[in-house]
């Protein structure tokens, strides 16, 4: 989707897709496991996670972070709480991040079965963030390239060595 501009302002949502040679249930299992988030992270900020596998909206887990990987803000080591805001088994999961800064952004994945696997859409949405955070020009915190790279790591995690299936044409 890229970063289209509307009336001179950056869009408030990023979306990227990748076809993955694994079932939606296999992918969803990684996305509901706190350790799965750390395993597929391409930003380098997620160091470790603690908590149980999530099963519903409102479930939480803690991620131990290190912002040094992005070399932008000197936050050092810190913890955030991931709170699930969308949960549709095998179809969609999304969460917001709570901690020393509550920005109001949402990360998520939509899963769509395709002939040889699953079309995975990763999204990052900051449209509900307070205007003061938007005015501070901190969004997107994670660039589109990081979302795309995370999808590649997800594919390698759930379907090692399998070729990427063809994405449906729309």
Secondary structure, DSSP 8 states (H G I E B T S, - for coil): ----EETTEE-SEEEEEEEESS-HHHHHHHHTSHHHHHHH-SSS-EEEEES----STT-EEEEEEEGGGT-SS---EEEEEEEEEEEETTTEEEEEEESSS----EEEEEEEEETTEEEEEEEEE-TTS-HHHHHTT---SS-HHHHHHHHHHHHHHHSTT---------
